[in-house]
Amino acid sequence: MAKAMPLLKAYMTNSIPPNGGFIITSYFDADTVYTIYEVTAYSNVKDIFKSPEGWVFKTDGNRTHALVEPPTFNLRYTEPVHREKGKSIPYRFSEVDIIDGKKLEKIMIPKEPIMLYSSFTILETSGDNFTYIFFPTEDVYTAIRKFMADSFYNDCGLVKENAIEASKLLLGTVKKFSVWK
């Protein structure tokens, strides 16, 4: 059975699995539904420690993102990689699949994950933002898909059809993670 818990709780109870896991972090805009999700996987962690910015994992990893853009976003035609801090993801339009939402929002899901070499940081969240760690169980992919569909629907206000489509597309990119190979 899938198991997930807040990353802070897992860190404080020394429960972060050393052999690997998936970390999902959200960054919600306070004034709009503009949201960035970050999905990171790691395996065989050598060390984890708290820094002023968040948690540093000494290991290789893979990462992908999801971006939900409201119809009122002024910089819709600016490449996601060239947007201001807090609104950017490291991809160009040609590197993402774009779902046109029923409420005129755009959901961007990268086609391929990025590789993180030697170490990476999971930023500490505050406010409504969250960071969960998913333990590597047999049904972890189903749990991630359901979790993301629920978050897209409940936190971003996407219609159910778009939330399910986006979560399936995101899971397709997550399944391309090479850190497990």
N, C-alpha and C positions, 0 to 999 in steps of 0.2 A: 504494500500500500504506500502511496506517495506520502512524503513527509516534507513539510516546509515550515520555516520559522523566521521571524525577523533576524536579520544578520547581527544586530547588536546583542540580542538574547543569545544567539548561538556563540558569539565571541565571548560574552561574559560567563557562559556556562561551559566553555571549552568544548563545544559540540560541533564545531565546523569540521566536516569530514576531510581528512588529509588526503584521501585518494581521489577527491574530485567532487564537483557539484555545479549547480547552476545558480547564478545570482541575478535577480531581476530588481532593477532600480527604476523608480519613476521620478520625473521632474515636471511637476504641474505648474503652469503659469497661474499666478494668483488672480488675474483679471479676465482670462479667456480660457477656452479649452485647449489652448496650445500646450501640447504635452510631448515630452521625449521619454521613451523607455529605452533602457539599456539592458541587454541580456548578455551575461558573461559566463563562460564555462572555464573551468580549470581542472587540472589533474596533477596528482603527486606534488602537492605543495610542500616546499621546503621550510617556509616560515611565514607567519602572519603576525603583523603588529599594527598597532594603532598609531597614526600620525595626526598632525593637526588637521589635515584635509579629510581623513577617513581611514580605511583599512588598506594596508599594503600587503599584497600577496606575492611572495617570492616564488614564482613559477610561471610557466608559459600559459597562455589562455587564448580563447577566441571570444570575439564580441560582435554583436550586431545591435541594431537600434530599430525603433519604430517611432515615427513622428506623426502626430495628429495636428493638423493645421486648420484653424477655423476659417470660415469663408471671409471673415473681416480682416484677415491678416494682410497688412499693407505690402509686405515684401514677398508675396507669393511667387513671383517670377525670378527671385534671386536664388541661385543654387544653394541647397542646404549647407554645403561646406563653407560658403562665404557669408553666412549670416552672423549676426552679433553673438557674443558669448551668451550661453544659456538658451539660444535658439538654433544652434547649429548641430549638425551631425556630420561625420566625415565622409560624405558621399555626394556625388553629383546626381542630377536628374536621370542621367543615362544609367546610373548604377542602382536605381531603386525601381520597384514596382509601385505604381500609384493607383490607389483605389479612390474613385470619386464617390464620396459619401452621399447618402440620400438627403442629408441636410446641408449639402454643398461643401462639406469639409473635405480635406484631402488627407489620406492616410498613406504614408510612405514607408515601405518596407524594403531594406536592402536585398539585392539578389544574392550577394555573397557576404560571408562574414569577414572580419579582419582578424589578423593574427597579432597577439600581444606577446612580445618576447621578453623573457627573463623576469619581469615583474609588472604588476599593474596595480592601480589604486581604485577602490570603490569609494566614491565620495560619500561623506556623511550626509544624511538627509535631514530635513527639518520640515515643520509644518505638516501639510497633507501628504508630502512625498513619502515613499516607503522604499525599503530594501529588504527583500526576502531571499533566503537561501533555500534551494530545493535540493534535497538529498538524492543521490543517484540510485533510484529504485527501478524496478521493471516498468512501472507505469508513469515514470517521471515526465515523459513527453505528453501524455494525456493530461496530466496535472498542469503542466505549463500552458498547454492550449486552452484548457478550461479557465485557468486563472487569468490569462491574458484576455480571453473573450469577456469574462466578467468585468475586468478592469476597463476595457474599451467601452463596454456598455454602461457600467455604473459610474465610472470616474470621468470619462470623456463625453458621455452622452451620445455615443454612436447608436444608430438603430441596430437591433439584434442581428440582422442579416449582415451588415457591414462589420460588426464586432466579430462575428464568427469567421467571415472571410479573411479579415485582417489577422486573426489569431492563427488560422491555418497557414496563411502565407508566411507569417513570422516563424512558425514551427518548421516550415520547409527550410528556411535559412538556418535555423538552430540545428537541424539535423545534418547540415553540411559542416558543422564544427569538426575540425581535424585534431583537436587536442586529445581526443579519446583513441586515436589510431596509433 
